[in-house]
Amino acid sequence: MLSCHTTWYIVPLIEEAVSVEVAREYPMVRTCPFDPPPEMAEIQAGERVLRVRHWDGTQPWLVTGYDQVRAILTDPRVSADTDLLGYPHPSAGSAARRRVTKNFINMDNPEHDRQRRMLTRDFMVKRMQAMRPTIQALVDGLIDEMLAGPNPVDLVEALALPVPSLVICDMMGVSYTERDLFHELSRTMISRLSTPEQAVGALNGMLEFMSRLVDEKTAHPGDDLISRLVTTQLQPGHLTRDDVVQMCQLLLVAGHETTANMIALGTLTLLERPEALAELRDATDPAVAEGAVEELLRYLTILHVGRRRVATEDFEFEGVRIRAGDGIIVDHAVANRDPVAFEHPDELDIHRKARHHLAFGYGIHQCLGQPLARVELAVVYSTLYRRIPTLRLAVPLEEIAFKHDNVVYGVESLPVTW
């Protein structure tokens, strides 16, 4: 079992490091696949707000403390608008994509709330809970196929990716037979290594795919999310056709990428901690799996390059002067390891009351799809290890390839056996 957990969060930042004029490069490199980079802990223990060096040569502010991250994400002087000068895009590819299209998660109010409310009904907690039996049947069916098929198997391809992909396809009215296309386009879009040309090409491919679906739903509406957007928002004139296409491509990408990575990375984390896995596997109370979901979300925080903002006016914050046009990065991965908010934050404790974590963000831009993600993860975590109690890695941990260069962190593949 890998042991890379330390009490780094109590190490103070040395005086000399505070005065270094050359900003640290961000994002930093992980040395343990389950933890934020160790330099982040040094920063959090000292200056919780400081300038870092970005890929494009700019020096945005980095915010690492739990309380400070929540404050920035609710500050009216801070904007999520990617069109504003100074917005710190995660990569050149991301910047190029945002010049082509923008959806409501990159808008401020009132437009953000106006568009988000159009989707609220489809992601209500009660509606997602009502889908649990369907998701349970889906997970059981995929596990049946695993057990009847080759051994070992890649858990990403066999379970982690199909579960959220099938669910979001069903919700949106997208044919799952086209999964290879949108999976490949999604991977290119969220990779920080994609060139601007590659990122824009993948985005255009996704927009063309969704545009075709919008046309199909316009001609033959059904009982699905895209059809509802067409009939209740597009046709009455509340949204343009481009708005609907852009909104749908966001939902399709976000609806499978994040949960798929959490299923695989969460499973790997538990396989490396057999006592926690055994507790989860043997629990009869559904609350145990639900609590484990929250703790794994906190512990892993797979959106590992932070959320991005830009200041719209000058203001003082935590002893520094942030000026209009300054980029701001809030790193909620390290904020979720802040001892101010979580006792012994580097320990994985599936019984921890961790629902106040920041894995889904905070404030008005908090993840719309979190009720769905919670149900999907709880079903998988409460079923997989019970159905396959001898599940284990089929290769040494050192051979697992991690997605260090993606916006969403995870594993490329997860060979398992039983």
LOMARLUM-72059 format. One line per field, with one value per residue (C-alpha): residue in one letter; y, x, z; residue number from 1. Coordinates in steps of 0.001 Angstrom, whole numbers, padded with zeros to 6 digits, always signed. Each point is the difference from the previous one (the first is absolute). Layout:
<rs>
rest	[A	...]
py	[Y	...]
px	[X	...]
pz	[Z	...]
nr	[NUM	...]
</rs>
This chain:
<rs>
rest	[M	L	S	C	H	T	T	W	Y	I	V	P	L	I	E	E	A	V	S	V	E	V	A	R	E	Y	P	M	V	R	T	C	P	F	D	P	P	P	E	M	A	E	I	Q	A	G	E	R	V	L	R	V	R	H	W	D	G	T	Q	P	W	L	V	T	G	Y	D	Q	V	R	A	I	L	T	D	P	R	V	S	A	D	T	D	L	L	G	Y	P	H	P	S	A	G	S	A	A	R	R	R	V	T	K	N	F	I	N	M	D	N	P	E	H	D	R	Q	R	R	M	L	T	R	D	F	M	V	K	R	M	Q	A	M	R	P	T	I	Q	A	L	V	D	G	L	I	D	E	M	L	A	G	P	N	P	V	D	L	V	E	A	L	A	L	P	V	P	S	L	V	I	C	D	M	M	G	V	S	Y	T	E	R	D	L	F	H	E	L	S	R	T	M	I	S	R	L	S	T	P	E	Q	A	V	G	A	L	N	G	M	L	E	F	M	S	R	L	V	D	E	K	T	A	H	P	G	D	D	L	I	S	R	L	V	T	T	Q	L	Q	P	G	H	L	T	R	D	D	V	V	Q	M	C	Q	L	L	L	V	A	G	H	E	T	T	A	N	M	I	A	L	G	T	L	T	L	L	E	R	P	E	A	L	A	E	L	R	D	A	T	D	P	A	V	A	E	G	A	V	E	E	L	L	R	Y	L	T	I	L	H	V	G	R	R	R	V	A	T	E	D	F	E	F	E	G	V	R	I	R	A	G	D	G	I	I	V	D	H	A	V	A	N	R	D	P	V	A	F	E	H	P	D	E	L	D	I	H	R	K	A	R	H	H	L	A	F	G	Y	G	I	H	Q	C	L	G	Q	P	L	A	R	V	E	L	A	V	V	Y	S	T	L	Y	R	R	I	P	T	L	R	L	A	V	P	L	E	E	I	A	F	K	H	D	N	V	V	Y	G	V	E	S	L	P	V	T	W]
py	[+000000	+003415	+002238	+003611	+001781	+002321	+002802	+002578	+002308	+001101	+000874	+003778	+001940	+001201	+003718	-000033	-001611	+002840	+002597	-001815	+002307	-002704	-001440	-003752	-001734	-001209	-002688	-001882	-003650	-002699	-002308	-002248	-000913	+000437	+003322	+003587	+001077	+000403	+003611	+000843	-000932	+002303	+002826	-000727	-000103	+003427	+002411	-001194	+002552	+000618	+000486	-002998	-000296	-001159	-001816	+003240	+002040	+001776	-000058	-000607	-000225	-003483	-000560	-003171	+000341	-001493	+003194	+002143	-002151	+000265	+003759	+000499	-002205	+002145	+003414	+002345	+001671	-003252	-001288	-003374	+001699	-001521	+002950	+002437	+001069	-001715	-003175	-002789	-002761	-003399	-000437	+001438	-002546	+001066	+003663	-000808	-001968	+002858	+002344	-002268	-000697	+000755	-001585	+001060	-001311	+002686	+002787	+002266	+000851	+000711	-002049	-002873	-000486	+000455	-002843	-002228	+000124	-001534	-003210	-000088	-002268	-002683	-000172	+000351	-002236	-001815	-000650	-001414	-002178	-001343	-001168	-002146	-003297	+000565	+000809	-003018	-002290	+001522	-000510	-003587	-000746	+001358	-001984	-003138	+000613	+000478	-003272	-001876	+001531	+000060	+000193	+002304	+002927	+003761	+001407	+003332	-001576	-002641	+002123	+003457	+001571	-001865	+000797	+003819	-000069	-002244	+002025	+003417	-001355	-001326	+003294	+002075	-002299	-000673	-003334	-001933	-001567	+003306	-000125	-000546	+003301	+002165	-001782	+000764	+003593	+000524	-001337	+002410	+002944	-000398	-000854	+002821	-001381	+000578	+002735	+002822	-001596	-003423	+001425	+002113	-002892	-002287	+002708	+000544	-003741	-000108	+003018	-001600	-003203	+001877	+002204	-003081	-001287	+003324	-000128	-003566	+000935	+003049	-002217	-002902	+001051	-002697	-000315	+001142	+003035	+001229	-000224	+001974	+002722	+000179	+000161	+002145	+002296	+000056	+000108	+002691	+002091	-000147	-001510	+000161	-003173	+000568	+000372	-003392	-001702	+001443	-000883	-003582	-000544	+001209	-002434	-002945	+000587	+000849	-002739	-002840	+001240	+000947	-002957	-002504	+001233	-000048	-003617	-001226	+002179	-000614	-003751	+000167	+002046	-002592	-002925	+001641	+000249	-003479	+000739	+002876	-002072	-002889	+002335	+001376	-003437	-001529	+002946	-000577	+003615	+002037	+003043	-001561	+000036	+003501	+001222	-001745	+001849	+003364	-000916	-001306	+003121	+002115	-002123	-000304	+003243	-001020	+003477	+000560	+003235	+002185	+002136	+003214	+003540	+003598	+003141	+002681	+002724	+000714	-001442	-001097	-003708	-001823	+002753	+000325	+002514	-001717	+002299	+000058	-002375	-002234	-003688	-002138	-003774	-001682	-003428	-001955	-003230	+001407	+001970	-003363	-000972	+003093	-000927	+003057	-001858	-003681	-001664	-002145	+000927	-002329	-003056	-001747	-000596	-001314	+000797	+003687	+002581	+001546	+001346	+003580	-000792	+002155	-002714	+001278	+003631	+002581	+002854	+000570	-002005	-003118	-003112	-000428	-003765	-000837	-001770	-002381	-000552	-000829	-002643	-001581	-000172	-001339	-002783	-000992	+000156	-001980	-002645	-000690	-001154	-002022	-001751	-000611	-000251	-001238	+002928	+001090	+001683	-002135	+002013	+001739	+003484	+001421	-001096	+001983	+003064	+003105	+002938	+002667	+002125	+000023	+002551	-002966	-002295	-003768	-003129	-000866	-003602	-002202	-003688	-002077	-003670	-002174]
px	[+000000	+001293	+000835	+000406	-002000	+001737	-000869	+001214	-002886	+001619	+003370	+000496	+001115	+003560	+000635	+002305	-002647	-002402	+002361	+001026	-000808	-000320	-003505	-000413	-001262	-003603	-001293	+002622	+000956	-001527	+002489	-002729	-002853	-002620	+001182	+000380	+003586	+001972	+000901	-003683	+000009	+002959	-001906	-003174	+001885	+001506	-001334	-003470	-000191	+003019	+000997	+001002	+001511	-002422	+000575	-000463	+002456	-002656	-000015	-003520	-000814	-000195	-002418	+000480	-001807	-003463	-001564	+001807	-001170	-003622	+000390	+001371	-002646	-002767	+001642	-001981	+003264	+001141	-001253	-000220	-000283	+002608	-000281	+001493	+003603	+002188	-002075	+002549	-000877	+001498	+001758	+000410	-002526	-002542	+000465	-000515	-003180	-001476	+000515	-002273	-002734	-001060	-002664	-001735	+002657	+002279	-002549	-000994	-003469	-002606	+000663	+001605	-003043	-002430	+001535	+000746	-003645	-000969	+001770	-000817	-003018	+002025	+002589	-002165	+001004	-003358	+000167	+003526	-000965	-002912	+002543	+001852	-001739	+000831	+003625	+000180	-001248	+002533	+002902	-001050	-000242	+003475	+001446	-001721	+001757	+003325	-000357	-000949	+002792	+003796	+001949	+001901	-001970	+000415	-002480	-000078	-001317	-002136	-001750	+001323	-000596	-003184	-001993	-000091	+000080	-003057	-001871	+000656	-000732	-003340	-000847	+000907	-001331	+003460	+000712	+002614	+001199	+001762	+001948	+003390	-000405	-000926	+002424	+002902	-001096	-000407	+003473	+001557	-002026	+001028	+003662	+002353	+002418	-002379	+001124	-002459	-000651	-000689	-002212	-002059	-000243	-001360	-002402	-001302	-000443	-002030	-002075	-000739	-001047	-002330	-001303	-001127	-001769	-001754	-001296	-001236	-001773	-001539	-001492	-000888	-000056	+000002	+000057	+003574	+001971	+000966	-003615	-001164	+002556	-001154	-003725	+000067	+002979	+001051	-003380	-001484	+003139	+001519	+003220	+001636	+000838	+003693	-000843	-001722	+002818	+002643	-001992	-000459	+003664	+000914	-002455	+001194	+003684	-000412	-002580	+002425	+003584	-000061	-001962	+001910	+003278	-001407	-001174	+003408	+002182	-002240	+000228	+003779	+000141	-002073	+001990	+003070	-001825	-001506	-001350	-002120	-001091	-001025	-002096	-001744	-000471	-001534	-002204	-003747	-000923	-000249	+001241	+003475	+000356	-001466	+002512	+002832	-000991	+000348	+003339	+001445	-001198	+001773	+003107	+000562	-001529	+000554	-000362	+003633	+000955	-002355	-002949	+000804	-001218	+000988	-000323	-002337	+001181	+002794	-000397	+001948	-000037	+001962	+002606	+000634	-001245	-001877	-000544	-002614	+001086	+002063	-000571	-000903	+000318	-001705	+001508	-002723	+002053	+002331	-002845	-001656	+003123	-000120	+000142	-002150	-002927	+000950	+001797	+002945	-000788	+002582	-001705	-002759	-002829	-003181	-001924	+000985	-002759	+001455	-002976	+001255	+002892	+000664	+000339	-003134	+001009	-001818	-002407	-002232	+002245	-000072	-000309	-003522	+000405	+001157	-003249	+000436	+003705	-000737	-002574	+002225	+002992	-002003	-001464	+003383	+001881	-002704	-000270	+003345	+001961	-002945	-000534	+003727	+001450	+003381	+000500	+003646	+002501	+001303	+003229	+002265	-001145	+003168	-001235	-003254	+000031	-001619	-001551	+002380	-000517	-003798	-002256	-001797	+002369	-000282	+001571	+000412	-000948	-000445	+000837	-001738	-000455	-001806]
pz	[+000000	-000964	+002929	-001012	+002668	+002385	+002390	-002512	+000814	+003250	-001531	+000079	-003029	+000583	+000080	-003014	-002216	+000671	-001372	-003202	-002906	-002662	+000255	+000256	-003118	+000072	-000182	+001969	-000330	+002185	+001701	+001405	-002377	+002730	+001460	-001212	-000738	+003256	-000864	+000256	+003660	+000647	-001654	+001927	+003297	-000721	-002606	-000906	-002802	-002225	-003602	-002125	-003459	-002654	-003322	-001959	+002081	+002056	+003799	+001294	+003703	+001501	+002902	+002084	+003348	+000477	+001357	-002547	-002934	+001147	+000412	-003524	-001611	+001518	-000385	-002307	-001046	-001613	-003355	-001748	-003416	-002312	-002386	+002495	-000430	+002568	+000372	+000724	-002444	+001010	-003363	-003465	-001250	+002597	-000904	-003676	+000755	+002013	-002932	-002028	+002519	+003557	+002177	+003194	+002409	-001420	+000394	+002872	+001221	-001115	-003156	+001929	+002211	-002880	-001996	+002980	+001131	-003331	+001074	+003706	-000387	-001773	+002794	+003103	+002908	+000069	-003722	+000283	+002964	-002020	-002598	+002558	-000922	-003670	+000816	+002318	-002785	-002393	+002429	+000748	-003697	-000710	+002907	-001338	-003316	+001800	+001879	-003172	-002079	-000041	+003260	+000554	-001407	-000261	+002512	-001839	-003193	+001714	+002642	+000861	-003405	-001045	+003175	-000256	-003806	-000258	+002616	-001548	-003485	+001213	+001707	-003052	-002698	-001483	-001658	+001992	-003243	-000706	+003274	-001668	-001835	+002972	+002352	-002326	-000572	+003750	+000756	-002479	+001297	+003653	-000540	+000931	-002590	-002918	-002354	-000728	-003387	+001547	+002748	-002389	-002455	+002727	+001183	-003526	-000367	+003201	-001026	-003379	+001781	+002356	-002810	-001891	+003116	+000567	-003578	+000539	+003234	-001665	-002685	+002309	+003671	+002656	+003764	+000540	+001097	-003471	-001176	+003026	-000661	-003612	+000789	+003150	-000627	-003661	-001748	+002328	-000584	+003507	-001408	-003412	-001865	+000754	+003701	+000032	-001899	+002329	+003116	-001177	-000832	+003497	+001608	-002081	+000728	+003685	+000467	-000641	+000396	+003676	+001377	-002129	+001463	+003540	-000369	-001164	+002231	+003015	-000553	-000258	+003189	+001860	-001410	+001515	+003340	+000531	+003490	-001288	-002994	+002291	+002146	-003062	-001545	+003138	+000999	-000079	+000719	-003278	+001943	+000155	-003795	-000179	+002568	-001833	-003161	+001742	+001554	-003259	-001804	+002634	+000125	-003748	-001397	-003608	-001543	+000881	-001780	+002001	-000953	-001821	+000599	-000794	+002129	-001314	+002397	+002464	+003499	+003036	+000794	+002686	+000160	-003747	-002527	-002833	-002947	-002737	-002770	+002290	-000594	+003019	+000400	+002935	+000674	+001714	-000052	+002644	+001604	+000626	+001949	+002201	+003727	+000693	-001590	+000401	+002902	-001157	-003616	-001578	+001433	-001911	+002466	-001639	+003199	-000063	-000310	-003141	-001926	+000405	-002358	-003062	-002640	-001750	+000421	+002062	-000544	-003008	-002343	+002155	-002209	-001354	-000433	+003522	+001011	-002943	+000704	+003641	-000920	-002665	+002331	+002947	-002143	-001423	+003315	+001814	-002733	-001665	+003069	+001327	-003334	-000509	+003536	-001244	-002383	-000151	-002282	-002839	-000303	+002518	+000980	-001554	-003436	+000220	-002273	+001494	-001853	+001249	-003118	-000038	+001607	+001591	+001912	-000078	-001468	-003647	+000691	+003064	-000566	+002682	+000709	+002548]
nr	[1	2	3	4	5	6	7	8	9	10	11	12	13	14	15	16	17	18	19	20	21	22	23	24	25	26	27	28	29	30	31	32	33	34	35	36	37	38	39	40	41	42	43	44	45	46	47	48	49	50	51	52	53	54	55	56	57	58	59	60	61	62	63	64	65	66	67	68	69	70	71	72	73	74	75	76	77	78	79	80	81	82	83	84	85	86	87	88	89	90	91	92	93	94	95	96	97	98	99	100	101	102	103	104	105	106	107	108	109	110	111	112	113	114	115	116	117	118	119	120	121	122	123	124	125	126	127	128	129	130	131	132	133	134	135	136	137	138	139	140	141	142	143	144	145	146	147	148	149	150	151	152	153	154	155	156	157	158	159	160	161	162	163	164	165	166	167	168	169	170	171	172	173	174	175	176	177	178	179	180	181	182	183	184	185	186	187	188	189	190	191	192	193	194	195	196	197	198	199	200	201	202	203	204	205	206	207	208	209	210	211	212	213	214	215	216	217	218	219	220	221	222	223	224	225	226	227	228	229	230	231	232	233	234	235	236	237	238	239	240	241	242	243	244	245	246	247	248	249	250	251	252	253	254	255	256	257	258	259	260	261	262	263	264	265	266	267	268	269	270	271	272	273	274	275	276	277	278	279	280	281	282	283	284	285	286	287	288	289	290	291	292	293	294	295	296	297	298	299	300	301	302	303	304	305	306	307	308	309	310	311	312	313	314	315	316	317	318	319	320	321	322	323	324	325	326	327	328	329	330	331	332	333	334	335	336	337	338	339	340	341	342	343	344	345	346	347	348	349	350	351	352	353	354	355	356	357	358	359	360	361	362	363	364	365	366	367	368	369	370	371	372	373	374	375	376	377	378	379	380	381	382	383	384	385	386	387	388	389	390	391	392	393	394	395	396	397	398	399	400	401	402	403	404	405	406	407	408	409	410	411	412	413	414	415	416	417	418]
</rs>
